[in-house]
């Protein structure tokens, strides 16, 4: 009787532990800790993931980290990536699927010094241009293709210079122009002492070559499992709660971001300004459709990527297989 009682108690304890074990989710960021990812860091710090019975591991990114590659190697369950990178990786064999779309507008720009002689996009021919690699160059390549500019081969029309974390290529005249985000590097250029009047900027959004940026991606085979969809739905719901909180409480969100900046390079003013601009890209923030991929916006992105001249970023329309509302719908209780 005593042995039975002890065994029963042990089994009960094991059952309780199993029932309370949180679902683990690893998410790969696209860049280093900054306000661009405020929603995820806030959800972690405020306990939104824990409340959803999730054990979330956030992996920071960087200039040499391609989220698509991490996802392909099963180094993460979810990756924050730009759609051009995701669709290019998908065509190359990585079964990436968009499960939620956080940014609705593009913040990508090409910023040039007027002294370089660049006034219009056609003036970019013959120039050295700073570009991010690691899956971040596809929007640029598509734009260059639409202009009819070759970026490779023995005699390219434009020379690509690999960018890192800073804006030194522009400041040190290593490049006539460089890729910038309206919420980050563009302000770094201004802060470095170059007046806005001395710059020429080309907004991908204004040029009509904008593609969808920060979205959440998972692997197609995993999405065949209803339990996996349920786990990702909890992650998406808690992440959206984190974004809503971050946008409404920006000062607190900035403090959380700075606490995760191991480099110590970020500043309060810089991250506050970044988050203010991020809020403009999440146009459905606080609405019932926040995080829902707009199929029309998806098709516009595909159209831009297919129209990239003689060597487009993608050669076939991936159709609806490249995205799903299943995770978002479940997150919203539909």
Beta strands, then each sheet from edge to edge (+ up, - down):
strand 1: 23-28
strand 2: 54-59
strand 3: 78-81
strand 4: 96-101
strand 5: 108-113
strand 6: 128-131
strand 7: 159-162
strand 8: 177-181
strand 9: 199-203
strand 10: 215-219
sheet 1: 2+ 1+ 3+ 10- 4+
sheet 2: 7+ 6+ 8+ 5- 9+
end
